[in-house]
Amino acid sequence: MSLQGRSIAGAPLARTATEGRTNGTYDVSRGLTLMGRSEDRAVSGGIASEHSASARDSYLDRIAIKSRSRILFLDTREVAWLEAYGNYVRFHVLSGEATGGTPAEAAVHTVRGTLSSYERRLDPSRFVRIHRSVIVNVDVVRELHARRTGDFTLITRSGEKLTLSRNFRSRVAELRRLLAS
């Protein structure tokens, strides 16, 4: 297959099985899928549903963190919050909270990557982005304080203060709903 003189290699493209042909031609407004992949995802109107059961199953349960000569497998339930740090992401972990004990001193693990990539891969019912450089685990939020500037301050179980900025004010209602449940 070629596109404007460029060849495209890879899996062959096919129409989904539910699509019919009309007068020997395909409906070009319908999307193409890789062969054998159309049944993998819930498709409605040619667009994959982000809230389908398969999407929930694709969220990370564990994160592999390479540190010198070892690889640490960090359970996402142990992550208190994530922080953007240049081209890296810092995972703030409170080991005492994860085991059900008293809050212990926070450990910080740094991984090369972007906060947006982790936001897409973490379960949105447990992790909420509250700032352009912070994603918080709703299980560790103890208090939410409104400020005069329109920002909010989140206080974690360990006493750390995180800022929910005005740009993410629309997430306050979602955060309240998740905290109440």
C-alpha positions as CSV (number, residue, x, y, z in Angstrom):
1,M,0.0,0.0,0.0
2,S,1.3,3.4,-0.7
3,L,0.4,6.9,0.3
4,Q,1.6,9.8,-1.9
5,G,4.5,7.7,-3.2
6,R,5.5,6.4,0.3
7,S,5.1,2.7,1.0
8,I,3.5,1.6,4.2
9,A,4.6,-1.7,5.7
10,G,3.0,-3.6,8.5
11,A,-0.3,-5.4,9.2
12,P,-2.9,-5.4,6.4
13,L,-5.9,-3.2,6.9
14,A,-9.4,-4.4,6.7
15,R,-13.0,-3.2,7.2
16,T,-14.7,-4.4,10.3
17,A,-17.0,-7.4,9.8
18,T,-20.2,-5.5,10.6
19,E,-19.6,-3.0,7.7
20,G,-21.2,-3.8,4.4
21,R,-20.3,-2.8,0.9
22,T,-22.6,-0.5,-1.0
23,N,-22.6,-0.8,-4.8
24,G,-19.2,-2.5,-4.7
25,T,-17.5,0.3,-2.7
26,Y,-16.7,0.8,0.9
27,D,-18.1,3.5,3.1
28,V,-15.1,5.7,3.5
29,S,-16.4,7.5,6.5
30,R,-15.9,4.3,8.6
31,G,-12.5,3.6,10.1
32,L,-10.0,1.0,9.1
33,T,-8.8,-1.5,11.7
34,L,-5.9,-3.9,11.7
35,M,-7.1,-7.4,10.7
36,G,-8.1,-9.5,13.7
37,R,-8.1,-6.5,16.0
38,S,-11.7,-5.2,15.6
39,E,-13.1,-7.7,18.2
40,D,-10.5,-6.7,20.8
41,R,-12.0,-3.4,21.7
42,A,-15.5,-2.1,22.1
43,V,-16.3,-0.1,19.1
44,S,-19.2,2.3,18.7
45,G,-19.5,4.3,15.6
46,G,-15.9,3.5,14.6
47,I,-14.4,5.1,17.7
48,A,-13.1,3.0,20.6
49,S,-14.7,3.5,23.9
50,E,-12.2,4.6,26.5
51,H,-14.3,3.4,29.4
52,S,-14.8,-0.2,28.1
53,A,-13.9,-3.2,30.2
54,S,-10.8,-3.9,28.2
55,A,-9.6,-0.3,28.8
56,R,-9.9,-0.8,32.5
57,D,-7.9,-4.0,32.3
58,S,-5.1,-2.2,30.5
59,Y,-4.2,0.2,33.4
60,L,-0.9,-0.4,35.2
61,D,-1.0,-2.5,38.3
62,R,2.8,-2.5,38.7
63,I,5.6,-0.1,37.6
64,A,9.1,-1.4,36.8
65,I,11.7,1.0,38.1
66,K,15.3,0.4,37.1
67,S,17.7,1.6,39.8
68,R,21.4,0.9,39.3
69,S,21.8,-2.9,39.2
70,R,18.3,-3.8,40.3
71,I,14.7,-3.5,39.0
72,L,12.1,-2.5,41.5
73,F,8.5,-3.6,40.8
74,L,6.3,-0.9,42.5
75,D,2.7,-1.6,43.1
76,T,0.5,1.3,42.0
77,R,-1.4,1.2,45.3
78,E,1.9,2.1,47.0
79,V,2.3,5.4,45.0
80,A,1.1,8.4,46.9
81,W,1.7,10.9,44.1
82,L,3.7,11.5,40.9
83,E,5.6,14.6,40.2
84,A,7.0,15.8,36.8
85,Y,10.8,16.5,37.1
86,G,12.1,17.7,33.8
87,N,12.3,14.7,31.5
88,Y,11.7,12.4,34.5
89,V,8.8,11.4,36.7
90,R,9.2,11.1,40.5
91,F,7.1,8.5,42.2
92,H,6.5,9.4,45.9
93,V,5.9,6.2,47.9
94,L,4.8,5.9,51.5
95,S,5.6,2.3,52.4
96,G,3.9,2.4,55.8
97,E,0.5,3.5,54.2
98,A,0.7,0.8,51.6
99,T,1.1,-1.9,54.1
100,G,-1.7,-0.5,56.4
101,G,0.7,0.6,59.1
102,T,1.6,4.0,60.3
103,P,2.8,6.4,57.7
104,A,6.5,6.0,57.1
105,E,9.1,8.3,55.6
106,A,8.5,8.8,51.9
107,A,10.7,7.1,49.4
108,V,11.2,8.8,46.0
109,H,11.9,6.8,42.8
110,T,12.8,8.5,39.6
111,V,12.0,7.2,36.1
112,R,12.6,8.7,32.7
113,G,9.3,9.5,31.0
114,T,6.5,12.1,30.9
115,L,3.7,12.6,33.4
116,S,1.2,12.5,30.6
117,S,2.2,9.0,29.5
118,Y,1.7,7.8,33.1
119,E,-1.6,9.7,33.4
120,R,-2.9,7.7,30.4
121,R,-1.7,4.4,31.8
122,L,-2.9,4.8,35.4
123,D,-6.5,4.1,36.5
124,P,-8.5,7.4,36.5
125,S,-10.7,6.1,39.3
126,R,-7.6,6.1,41.6
127,F,-5.3,8.7,40.2
128,V,-6.3,12.3,39.4
129,R,-4.1,15.0,37.8
130,I,-4.4,18.1,40.0
131,H,-1.6,20.2,38.5
132,R,0.4,20.3,35.3
133,S,3.2,18.6,37.2
134,V,1.3,16.5,39.8
135,I,-0.9,13.4,39.8
136,V,-2.2,12.2,43.1
137,N,-3.6,8.9,44.4
138,V,-7.0,9.7,45.9
139,D,-6.5,7.1,48.6
140,V,-3.9,9.2,50.3
141,V,-5.8,12.5,50.3
142,R,-6.9,13.5,53.8
143,E,-8.2,17.1,53.3
144,L,-9.1,19.5,50.6
145,H,-8.9,23.3,51.4
146,A,-10.1,26.1,49.1
147,R,-7.8,29.1,48.8
148,R,-8.7,32.7,48.0
149,T,-6.7,32.6,44.7
150,G,-9.0,29.9,43.3
151,D,-6.5,27.1,43.9
152,F,-7.1,24.3,46.3
153,T,-4.6,22.6,48.7
154,L,-4.7,18.9,49.2
155,I,-3.2,17.5,52.4
156,T,-2.1,13.9,52.3
157,R,-2.2,11.4,55.1
158,S,1.5,12.0,55.7
159,G,0.9,15.8,56.0
160,E,2.4,16.8,52.6
161,K,0.6,19.8,51.0
162,L,-0.1,19.6,47.2
163,T,-1.6,22.4,45.1
164,L,-4.6,21.8,42.9
165,S,-4.2,24.7,40.4
166,R,-6.9,26.8,38.8
167,N,-6.3,25.1,35.4
168,F,-7.5,21.8,36.9
169,R,-10.4,23.3,39.0
170,S,-12.8,21.3,36.9
171,R,-11.4,18.1,38.5
172,V,-12.5,19.2,42.0
173,A,-16.0,17.7,41.6
174,E,-14.5,14.5,40.3
175,L,-12.0,14.4,43.2
176,R,-14.8,15.0,45.7
177,R,-16.8,12.2,44.2
178,L,-13.8,9.8,44.4
179,L,-13.0,10.8,47.9
180,A,-16.5,10.3,49.1
181,S,-16.8,6.8,47.7
